[in-house]
């Protein structure tokens, strides 16, 4: 009985990514994850803008508005990590700061590139790891929030220390990343099976 349960559990994990185990492909998984990450980043941006509107009737004054998705930082600092990262990249590559019109494109580019990259990493790992395939989107979003928003961003000097933000700001950031993670995973699991469909062999021509 134990053996049957283990076999069944293994079978479930093998199909968690939406494709049979024998069709796992890291490149295809990364592409599906990247697509999911782009959609998840858009959903995250819309959610956090709605939260800000409802909570404080706040509209982002940044160059790209809601599309750089860090209202919780803007409300206390007047800027956000995506804008700061875009400016840091510009000063190191073109040796000058970006104009507001340039920042309108560059800041969302940083935001969406990061979201897509995280989705691609998740998608690639899901092809090779049963543990990753067993995780849900909320767990993925929590991991991104903890690793990026709570640790990497302040460590890189792209935001104030976490202790200086009110609890509501942390809650908004956490909830927005849950939306990102869930959306990314749903899209990845929907897209990935479409990339595994094999072409049916053509029927041989009838001989006369």
N, C-alpha and C positions, 0 to 999 in steps of 0.2 A: 504493500500500500504506500509506504514511504517513497519507494522508487517511482511509483506512478505519479505521486504528487510532485516529486522533483522534476520528472520529465515534463509534466504539464507546466510547471513554473518556468522551466527553460524554454518551452515552446512559446509561452506568452511573451517572455523577454525578447525572443528572437523576432517576434512580429510587432513589437512595440513601436518601432520606427515606421511602420506602415508598409514594409516590404519584407518578403521572405528572407531568411538568413543567407541563403546562397546568392542573393542579389545585392548584398551590401557592397557599396562603392563609395569610398571616401570623397572623391571629387564630386560625385552627384549629391552626396549628403551635404557637402559644403555649399554647393550652389543652392540647394533647397533651403539650407539654413540662412544663407545670405539674403534670399528673397524674403524669407520670414522675418529676418532682422530689419529689413527696410520697411516692411509693413508695420512691424512692431514699433519701430521708432516713430513712424507717423502717428500710430494710435497713442503712444505715450505723449507725444506733443499735444495732441488734441485733448487728452485727459487732463494734463496738468494745467492747460489754459482754462479748461472748464472749472477745475478746482479753484484756481486763483480768482476767477470771475465770481463764483458763488461765495467763496470765503471772505474776500476783501474787495470785490468789485474792481479787481486789478487787471489791467491790460498791459502786456509787456511793452516797454518803450525801446527795446533793443532793435537793432537794424533789421533783423529778420522776424521780429514779432514772436509769435508762438512757435516758430519752426526751429528754434534752437533749444527749446524745452528745458529751461532751468529757471523758472519763475521763482522757486523757493530761494534761490541765491540772489536773483535780481532784486527782490523785495527788500533785502537788507544790505546789499553791496552796490546796487546800481549797474552791475555787469554780470556776466556769467562765464563759466569755464570754457564753453565752446568759443566765445569771442576771444577770450584771453589766449586760448590755444592757437586759434587762427592768427592772431597778431604775433605770437611767439614764432610760429612757423614762417610768417612773412618777413619778420626782421632778420631771420637767419638765412633766408633764401633770396629775397629781393632787396634786403637791406633798407627797408622802410616800413612804416606802419600802413595798414590798410585804410582806405577811405570808408566812409559809412556805406556807400554803394557797393564797394567791394566786400565789405563785411557782411552785407545782406546775403551774399552768396557763400562766402567762405565759412561763416559760423555754422549754417545748416549743413554744409559739406562735411565739416568735422563731425558734427553730431550724427549724421546719417552714415558716414564711413565707419564710425565706431560701432554703431548699432548693427550694421551689416557684418562687420568683422566678428563681433561677438556671436552673431547668429551663425556665421560660417564655421566658427570654432565648435560651437555646440552641435551643428549638423555633422561635421566631420567626426567628432568624438562619438556621436550616436551610432555611427556606422561600425565602430570597433569595440565599444564598451557597453556591456549589458547594464552596468550601473547607471551610465548616462541615459540610456534608453528608458530605464525605469523611472527616471525623474520626470516630474511634471513641469509645466511652464512657470508656475509660481516659484518653484525651487530654483529654476534657472534665473528668473528675475531677481530673486533674493540674493543669489550669488553675485550677479552683476552689480546690484546696489551696494552690497557689502564690500566687494573688492574694488570697484571703481569709485563710487560716489563717497563712500565713507572712509576709504583708505587712500587710494591713488590720487584723487583730485586734490585734497588738502595737502598731501605729502609733496605734490608737485608745485604747490604754491598757486593753484588755480582757484582756490577758495579760502575762506577763513577756516580756522580750526572748527571741528564739529561742535565743540562745547559752546561756541558762540552763537549757534543757531537755536531758535526756539523749537520746542517739541513738535509744533504743528508743521514746521518746515521739514523736519525729518520724516514726519508721517506722510506729507505730500510726496517727497522724494521716493519713499518706500513704495507707496501705492502706485506711483507712476511707473516704477520699475516692475511691479507685479503685472501691470497692464502690458508693458513691453514683453515680459517673459511669456505670459500666457498667449498673447497674440502671435509672437514669433513661433512658439511651439505648435500652435494650431495650424498656422500657415505652412510651416515646415512639413508637418505630418500630412497635410493635404497635397502639397506639391510633390513630395518625394516619390510616392508610388507612380505618379505620372511619368517620372524619369526612368522607370524600370520596365516599362512596357516594351516587349520585344516585338520586332516586326515579324508577322507571320510569313512563313516561307511561301513563295509563289508556287502555284500549282503548275506542274509540268504541262507543256502544251500537248494537246491530243495529237496522236500520230494517226495519219490516214493510211 
